[in-house]
C-alpha cells in the first residue's frame, strides 16, 4: 500500500474525552489522526509510524509532555514530527522552555478552535518544508555521487594506481599542484579529483583554459575589471580568482599564459590578494590553485617564456598523467565505462563488445589518448550492430 496523501497527526493526552474531541475536529479537517494515552505509548507509535505533527499534553502520568518532547528530540523524532504542546497550566516560562527544547508551538488548554487549527496548519507546513529539504539534500547527494562516477579515474594499471595514490595523499592538503601530461590524457579529470577529495569540495571548482583566451584578455578573465577599465569594459566583471574564493582554481594550459599575467598570478599566490584591472583596491582571496600543461615548462624557463619563480610556486606537488599508450591494459575498463556512459546519453541499452574488438583497439597507437578512444567508442556504438566486433573496428575506425 502507498503512503496516504493525508497529513498524519497524533494526539497525546491522558484524558480520553479531550482525545476524542480533538480527533473529531481534526478528522473533520481531513487529517489522519492517531491517539496515545501517555508518553510511553506515544513514543512507541512515533517510532514505527511517520506522524507529521503531535499535539502533546504537558501534564500526564508516567511521563509528562516535556519529558516526551525531550525523548523525541533525543531519538531524532523531531526531525520528522513537529510538536505542539498543550497545557491547562500554561505560562510564559513553560512555553519558552518547551520552545527551547524543540516544540513548534505552545497553546493553552482548552484550546480555542481557530488558534488550534492555525497552529496545526503552520506546524504541518513546517513539517512539509523539513521533508522537502531532506529530499533535496538526498537528491543533491545522489547527483554528486552520479557526477563523481562520471568523473571517476578508470584504470588499474601500475601508472594509474600510482597516480591515484598520489592524488589521495595530496588532495586533503592545500598544496598547489602541477599536472603534467599530453593532450587528451585526462589532466582536467585529475584536477577535479583533487578538488573533490579536498576540504574545499563543497565550494566552487573554477576552470580557466589559458590557451583559449587572448593574451590581452587573460588578466581581465583571471582578476576581473572595473567598469571603464578599457574600451569594451561597459560594466564591472568578477574574475575567476574571486569566483573560486574558498574553492579551487584550475589553470589549464598554463604554459600559454602571457608573462604579464604570470607576474600577477605569482603575486596572488604570494600575497593571497588580487587587484581588478582598472582598480587600485586589493581584494583578499583564499584559493587553491591547480595548474596543468602539456608543455615542457623547464625548457620554456630556459627560453625566458615562463617564470621560474611561478613554476616553483605552482609545482609544490607534481602529478604526471600517463599517456594511453603507456597504460593500454586499461583499455578494456575504459571502453566499458564509455559504453555505459554513452548508452545513458543516447538513451539506449549498453552495447556489448567482443574480446577480439578490444584486442584490435589495444593494437592502435593512441596519439589522441583517452579523448580519442572515447570518440572511437562513440563512433562504434553508433555504426555497429547489436555487438561491436573486430570487423566493426576495422571498418569504422580507420586510424
C-alpha positions as CSV (number, residue, x, y, z in Angstrom):
1,X,0.0,0.0,0.0
2,X,1.2,3.5,-0.8
3,X,1.5,6.3,1.7
4,X,-1.7,8.3,2.3
5,X,-1.7,11.8,1.0
6,X,-3.4,13.0,4.2
7,X,-1.2,14.7,6.9
8,X,-0.9,12.4,10.0
9,X,-1.4,13.8,13.5
10,X,-1.1,12.1,16.8
11,X,-2.9,13.3,19.9
12,X,-1.0,12.6,23.2
13,X,-3.3,13.1,26.2
14,X,-4.3,11.0,29.2
15,X,-7.9,12.5,29.0
16,X,-10.0,10.3,26.7
17,X,-12.6,13.0,26.3
18,X,-10.1,15.5,25.1
19,X,-8.5,13.0,22.7
20,X,-11.9,12.1,21.3
21,X,-13.0,15.8,20.9
22,X,-9.7,16.8,19.2
23,X,-9.8,13.7,17.0
24,X,-13.3,14.6,15.8
25,X,-12.3,18.2,15.0
26,X,-9.1,17.2,13.1
27,X,-10.7,14.3,11.1
28,X,-13.4,16.8,10.0
29,X,-10.5,18.9,8.7
30,X,-9.5,15.8,6.7
31,X,-6.4,14.8,8.7
32,X,-5.5,11.2,9.6
33,X,-5.5,11.1,13.4
34,X,-3.9,8.7,15.9
35,X,-4.1,8.6,19.7
36,X,-1.8,7.8,22.6
37,X,-3.0,7.9,26.3
38,X,0.5,8.5,27.7
39,X,4.1,9.4,26.7
40,X,5.3,5.8,26.6
41,X,2.6,4.7,24.1
42,X,3.2,7.9,22.1
43,X,6.9,7.3,21.7
44,X,6.2,3.7,20.6
45,X,3.8,4.9,17.9
46,X,6.1,7.7,16.8
47,X,9.0,5.3,16.3
48,X,7.0,2.9,14.0
49,X,4.8,5.4,12.2
50,X,5.5,8.7,10.3
51,X,3.5,11.3,12.0
52,X,3.8,14.8,10.7
53,X,2.6,16.5,13.9
54,X,2.0,15.7,17.6
55,X,-0.5,17.5,19.9
56,X,1.0,16.8,23.3
57,X,-0.4,17.5,26.7
58,X,2.1,18.7,29.3
59,X,0.6,17.2,32.5
60,X,0.4,13.4,32.1
61,X,1.2,10.3,34.4
62,X,4.3,8.1,33.8
63,X,6.0,10.7,31.6
64,X,5.0,14.4,31.3
65,X,4.8,16.2,28.0
66,X,8.1,18.0,28.4
67,X,9.8,14.6,29.0
68,X,8.1,13.2,25.9
69,X,9.4,16.2,23.9
70,X,13.0,15.7,25.2
71,X,12.9,12.0,24.5
72,X,11.5,12.7,21.0
73,X,14.4,15.1,20.4
74,X,16.9,12.5,21.7
75,X,15.5,9.9,19.4
76,X,15.6,12.3,16.4
77,X,11.8,12.1,16.1
78,X,11.6,15.9,16.0
79,X,13.3,15.8,12.6
80,X,10.1,14.5,11.0
81,X,7.4,15.3,13.6
82,X,6.5,18.9,14.8
83,X,5.3,19.1,18.4
84,X,2.6,21.4,19.6
85,X,2.4,21.4,23.4
86,X,-0.9,21.9,25.2
87,X,-1.4,22.8,28.9
88,X,-4.1,24.0,31.2
89,X,-1.4,25.4,33.4
90,X,0.4,27.4,30.7
91,X,2.7,30.2,31.5
92,X,5.5,32.1,29.7
93,X,8.4,30.3,31.3
94,X,6.9,26.9,30.4
95,X,6.3,28.0,26.8
96,X,9.8,29.3,26.4
97,X,11.3,26.1,27.9
98,X,9.3,23.9,25.6
99,X,10.3,26.0,22.5
100,X,14.0,25.8,23.5
101,X,13.6,22.0,23.7
102,X,12.2,21.8,20.2
103,X,8.4,22.4,20.4
104,X,7.0,24.2,17.4
105,X,4.2,25.9,19.3
106,X,2.6,26.1,22.8
107,X,-1.1,26.7,23.3
108,X,-3.4,26.9,26.3
109,X,-6.0,24.3,27.3
110,X,-8.8,24.1,26.4
111,X,-7.6,25.3,23.0
112,X,-9.6,28.0,21.1
113,X,-10.6,26.3,17.9
114,X,-9.2,28.8,15.4
115,X,-5.9,29.1,17.3
116,X,-5.6,25.4,17.4
117,X,-6.3,24.9,13.6
118,X,-3.9,27.7,12.7
119,X,-1.1,26.2,14.9
120,X,-1.8,22.8,13.3
121,X,-1.6,24.2,9.7
122,X,1.6,26.1,10.4
123,X,3.1,23.1,12.1
124,X,2.3,20.9,9.1
125,X,3.7,23.5,6.7
126,X,7.0,23.3,8.7
127,X,6.9,19.5,8.7
128,X,6.4,19.5,4.9
129,X,9.3,22.0,4.5
130,X,11.6,19.9,6.5
131,X,10.7,16.8,4.5
132,X,11.2,18.7,1.2
133,X,14.6,19.9,2.4
134,X,15.7,16.4,3.4
135,X,14.5,15.2,0.0
136,X,16.5,17.9,-1.7
137,X,19.6,17.2,0.3
138,X,19.2,13.5,-0.6
139,X,18.8,14.4,-4.3
140,X,21.9,16.6,-4.2
141,X,23.9,13.8,-2.7
142,X,22.7,11.4,-5.3
143,X,23.6,13.9,-8.1
144,X,27.1,14.3,-6.5
145,X,27.6,10.5,-6.5
146,X,26.5,10.4,-10.1
147,X,28.8,13.2,-11.0
148,X,31.7,11.6,-9.1
149,X,31.1,8.4,-11.0
150,X,31.1,10.3,-14.3
151,X,34.4,11.9,-13.3
152,X,36.0,8.7,-12.0
153,X,39.5,7.9,-12.9
154,X,39.2,4.5,-14.6
155,X,42.1,2.1,-14.7
156,X,44.1,-0.4,-12.6
157,X,47.5,-0.2,-14.4
158,X,50.6,0.5,-12.3
159,X,50.9,4.1,-13.7
160,X,47.3,4.9,-12.9
161,X,47.3,3.3,-9.4
162,X,50.5,5.3,-8.6
163,X,48.7,8.5,-9.8
164,X,45.6,7.7,-7.7
165,X,47.8,7.1,-4.6
166,X,49.5,10.5,-5.1
167,X,46.1,12.3,-5.5
168,X,44.7,10.7,-2.3
169,X,47.8,12.0,-0.4
170,X,47.8,15.4,-1.9
171,X,44.1,16.2,-2.2
172,X,43.3,16.7,1.6
173,X,46.1,19.3,1.8
174,X,46.1,22.8,0.4
175,X,49.3,22.3,-1.5
176,X,49.4,23.7,-5.0
177,X,49.7,21.0,-7.7
178,X,51.1,21.0,-11.2
179,X,49.6,18.3,-13.5
180,X,51.7,17.3,-16.5
181,X,50.7,15.1,-19.4
182,X,49.8,15.0,-23.1
183,X,46.6,16.4,-24.6
184,X,43.6,14.2,-24.0
185,X,45.2,12.2,-21.2
186,X,42.8,13.4,-18.5
187,X,44.5,16.3,-16.7
188,X,41.2,18.0,-16.0
189,X,39.8,14.8,-14.5
190,X,42.8,14.7,-12.1
191,X,42.2,18.3,-11.2
192,X,38.5,17.5,-10.4
193,X,39.6,14.5,-8.3
194,X,41.9,16.7,-6.3
195,X,39.1,19.2,-5.7
196,X,36.5,16.5,-4.9
197,X,38.7,14.8,-2.3
198,X,39.7,18.1,-0.6
199,X,38.2,20.1,2.2
200,X,37.1,22.6,-0.4
201,X,34.9,20.1,-2.3
202,X,31.7,21.9,-1.3
203,X,33.0,25.1,-2.7
204,X,33.5,26.2,-6.4
205,X,35.7,24.5,-8.9
206,X,36.5,27.1,-11.5
207,X,38.3,26.2,-14.7
208,X,40.3,28.6,-16.9
209,X,41.7,27.4,-20.3
210,X,44.6,29.8,-20.6
211,X,45.2,28.8,-24.3
212,X,41.7,29.7,-25.3
213,X,41.8,33.3,-24.0
214,X,43.6,36.0,-26.0
215,X,46.6,37.3,-24.1
216,X,45.1,40.9,-23.9
217,X,42.1,39.5,-22.1
218,X,43.6,36.9,-19.7
219,X,44.2,39.4,-16.9
220,X,40.6,40.5,-17.0
221,X,39.5,36.9,-17.1
222,X,41.6,36.0,-14.0
223,X,41.3,39.1,-11.9
224,X,38.2,40.9,-13.2
225,X,37.9,44.5,-14.2
226,X,36.2,47.7,-13.2
227,X,33.7,49.5,-15.4
228,X,35.5,51.7,-17.9
229,X,38.9,50.0,-17.3
230,X,39.2,49.7,-21.1
231,X,37.1,50.5,-24.1
232,X,34.8,47.5,-24.0
233,X,34.5,47.3,-20.2
234,X,30.9,48.5,-20.0
235,X,30.3,47.0,-16.6
236,X,32.3,45.6,-13.6
237,X,33.4,42.0,-14.1
238,X,34.3,39.5,-11.3
239,X,37.4,37.5,-12.2
240,X,38.0,33.7,-11.9
241,X,40.1,34.2,-8.7
242,X,37.2,35.8,-6.9
243,X,34.7,33.3,-8.3
244,X,36.9,30.5,-6.9
245,X,37.3,32.1,-3.5
246,X,37.2,29.3,-0.9
247,X,37.4,26.7,-3.6
248,X,39.8,25.5,-6.3
249,X,41.0,27.4,-9.4
250,X,42.2,25.1,-12.2
251,X,44.6,26.9,-14.6
252,X,44.6,24.6,-17.7
253,X,47.3,25.0,-20.4
254,X,49.2,27.4,-18.1
255,X,52.2,27.3,-20.5
256,X,50.2,29.5,-22.8
257,X,49.8,32.3,-20.3
258,X,51.5,35.7,-21.0
259,X,54.5,36.8,-18.9
260,X,52.4,39.8,-17.7
261,X,49.6,37.6,-16.4
262,X,52.2,35.2,-14.9
263,X,53.5,38.0,-12.8
264,X,50.1,38.9,-11.4
265,X,49.3,35.2,-10.7
266,X,52.6,34.9,-8.8
267,X,51.6,38.0,-6.7
268,X,48.2,36.5,-6.0
269,X,49.8,33.2,-4.8
270,X,52.3,35.1,-2.6
271,X,50.1,37.7,-1.1
272,X,46.6,35.9,-1.3
273,X,45.1,39.0,-2.9
274,X,44.3,40.3,-6.3
275,X,43.5,43.7,-8.0
276,X,40.9,44.1,-10.7
277,X,42.1,45.7,-13.9
278,X,41.4,49.4,-13.6
279,X,41.4,49.4,-9.8
280,X,44.0,50.1,-7.1
281,X,42.0,48.2,-4.4
282,X,43.3,44.9,-3.2
283,X,40.9,42.0,-2.7
284,X,41.7,39.1,-0.4
285,X,41.2,35.7,-1.9
286,X,41.5,32.2,-0.5
287,X,42.1,29.9,-3.5
288,X,43.8,26.6,-4.0
289,X,45.5,26.7,-7.5
290,X,45.9,23.6,-9.5
291,X,47.7,24.1,-12.9
292,X,48.2,21.8,-15.9
293,X,50.1,21.8,-19.1
294,X,51.3,19.6,-21.9
295,X,54.4,21.7,-22.4
296,X,57.9,21.4,-21.2
297,X,58.0,24.3,-18.7
298,X,61.6,23.9,-17.8
299,X,62.5,24.4,-21.5
300,X,60.2,27.4,-21.6
301,X,62.0,28.8,-18.5
302,X,65.4,28.4,-20.3
303,X,63.9,30.3,-23.2
304,X,62.5,33.1,-20.9
305,X,58.9,32.2,-21.9
306,X,57.8,31.1,-18.4
307,X,58.7,32.5,-15.0
308,X,60.9,30.2,-12.9
309,X,59.5,31.6,-9.6
310,X,56.0,30.9,-10.7
311,X,56.9,27.4,-11.7
312,X,58.2,26.7,-8.3
313,X,55.2,28.3,-6.6
314,X,52.8,26.1,-8.7
315,X,54.7,22.8,-8.5
316,X,54.7,22.1,-4.8
317,X,53.4,18.7,-5.9
318,X,53.8,17.4,-9.5
319,X,51.4,14.7,-10.9
320,X,52.2,13.1,-14.2
321,X,49.3,11.8,-16.1
322,X,50.3,8.8,-18.3
323,X,49.6,8.7,-22.0
324,X,47.1,6.0,-23.0
325,X,49.9,4.2,-24.9
326,X,51.6,3.7,-21.5
327,X,48.6,2.1,-20.0
328,X,47.0,0.0,-22.7
329,X,46.0,-2.6,-20.2
330,X,43.3,-0.1,-19.0
331,X,41.6,0.0,-22.4
332,X,39.0,-2.8,-21.6
333,X,38.0,-0.9,-18.5
334,X,37.9,2.5,-20.3
335,X,35.8,1.0,-23.2
336,X,33.4,-0.5,-20.7
337,X,32.9,2.9,-19.0
338,X,32.5,4.7,-22.2
339,X,29.8,2.2,-23.4
340,X,28.0,2.6,-20.1
341,X,28.1,6.5,-20.3
342,X,27.2,6.7,-23.9
343,X,24.3,4.3,-23.5
344,X,22.9,6.6,-20.9
345,X,23.5,9.7,-23.0
346,X,21.8,8.1,-26.1
347,X,19.0,6.5,-24.0
348,X,19.9,3.1,-25.3
349,X,21.0,-0.2,-23.6
350,X,24.7,-0.6,-23.1
351,X,26.2,-2.2,-26.2
352,X,28.4,-5.3,-25.9
353,X,31.9,-5.5,-27.5
354,X,33.8,-8.7,-28.3
355,X,37.2,-9.6,-26.9
356,X,38.6,-9.6,-30.4
357,X,37.4,-6.0,-30.9
358,X,39.1,-5.0,-27.7
359,X,42.4,-6.6,-28.9
360,X,42.1,-4.6,-32.1
361,X,41.7,-1.3,-30.1
362,X,44.8,-2.3,-28.0
363,X,46.9,-2.5,-31.1
364,X,46.3,1.1,-32.1
365,X,48.8,4.0,-31.4
366,X,46.6,6.3,-29.3
367,X,48.3,9.7,-30.1
368,X,45.0,11.4,-29.1
369,X,44.9,9.5,-25.8
370,X,41.7,8.9,-23.8
371,X,39.8,11.6,-25.7
372,X,40.5,9.8,-29.0
373,X,39.5,6.5,-27.5
374,X,36.1,7.8,-26.3
375,X,35.4,9.3,-29.8
376,X,36.2,5.9,-31.4
377,X,33.9,4.1,-29.0
378,X,31.1,6.5,-29.7
379,X,31.5,6.0,-33.4
380,X,31.5,2.2,-33.0
381,X,28.4,2.4,-30.8
382,X,26.5,4.4,-33.5
383,X,27.7,2.4,-36.5
384,X,27.8,-1.2,-35.3
385,X,25.0,-3.8,-34.9
386,X,23.9,-5.4,-31.6
387,X,27.5,-6.1,-30.7
388,X,30.8,-4.3,-31.6
389,X,33.1,-6.7,-33.4
390,X,36.7,-6.7,-34.6
391,X,35.3,-6.3,-38.1
392,X,33.5,-3.1,-37.0
393,X,36.7,-1.7,-35.6
394,X,38.5,-2.3,-39.0
395,X,35.5,-0.9,-41.0
396,X,34.6,2.2,-39.0
397,X,37.8,3.2,-37.3
398,X,40.3,4.0,-40.0
399,X,43.2,5.1,-37.9
